C-alpha cells in the first residue's frame, strides 16, 4: 500500500470543509426557511461566531479550513503510521 501525502490530504480536506461551510451557510442557512438549526449549531462549532455578519462569515470559513487541515493531516499521519507497522507473518 502507498502512504498518503500528508500535505495533499490536509489541503484537500481543508478545501472540502471550506466549500461545505460556504454551501451550508449560503444555501441552507440563508435561503431555506426555518434554517434555525445552523443558527444554534454554528456558535458551538466555531468559537466567536455570531449569526451572520461579514466578519463572522470569514471567521467561520477560516475555522472550518483549519479544522480540515487538522483532520486531514492527523488522519494521514495516523494512516501512514499504521501502514508502517510490521505485520505478523
C-alpha positions in Angstrom: 0.0 0.0 0.0 1.1 3.5 -0.7 1.5 6.1 2.1 -0.7 9.1 1.9 0.7 12.5 1.1 0.0 14.4 4.4 0.1 17.9 2.9 -2.2 16.9 0.0 -4.7 15.2 2.2 -4.7 18.1 4.7 -5.2 20.7 1.9 -7.9 18.7 0.2 -9.8 18.2 3.5 -9.4 21.9 4.3 -10.8 22.9 0.9 -13.6 20.4 1.2 -14.7 21.7 4.6 -14.3 25.4 3.5 -16.6 24.7 0.4 -19.0 22.8 2.6 -19.2 25.7 5.1 -19.9 28.2 2.3 -22.6 26.0 0.8 -24.3 25.3 4.1 -24.1 28.9 5.2 -25.4 30.4 2.0 -27.7 27.8 0.5 -29.1 26.3 3.7 -28.7 29.0 6.3 -29.9 32.0 4.3 -32.1 30.5 1.6 -34.0 27.7 3.4 -36.9 28.9 5.6 -36.6 27.6 9.1 -32.8 27.1 8.9 -32.6 27.8 12.7 -30.6 24.6 13.2 -27.5 26.3 11.9 -28.1 29.4 13.9 -27.8 27.3 17.0 -25.1 24.9 15.8 -22.5 27.3 14.4 -21.7 29.1 17.6 -21.0 25.7 19.2 -18.7 24.6 16.4 -17.0 27.9 15.6 -15.8 29.9 18.7 -16.6 33.6 18.3 -19.2 33.0 15.6 -22.4 35.0 15.7 -25.1 34.8 13.0 -24.3 36.3 10.4 -22.1 39.2 9.7 -19.3 39.5 7.2 -16.6 39.2 9.9 -18.4 36.2 11.4 -18.7 34.5 8.0 -15.0 34.9 7.4 -14.2 33.6 10.9 -16.3 30.5 10.3 -14.7 29.9 7.0 -11.1 30.2 8.4 -12.0 28.0 11.3 -13.6 25.3 9.1 -10.5 25.3 6.8 -8.2 25.0 9.9 -10.4 22.1 11.2 -10.0 20.4 7.8 -6.2 20.9 7.8 -6.0 19.4 11.3 -8.3 16.4 10.5 -6.8 15.6 7.1 -3.2 15.9 8.4 -3.9 13.9 11.5 -5.7 11.2 9.6 -3.0 10.8 7.0 -0.2 10.8 9.6 -2.1 8.1 11.6 -2.7 6.1 8.4 0.9 6.2 7.4 2.0 5.2 10.9 -0.3 2.2 10.9 0.8 1.3 7.4 4.4 1.2 8.5 3.8 -1.1 11.5 5.2 -4.6 10.9 2.6 -7.2 10.4 2.8 -10.7 11.9 3.8 -13.4 9.5 
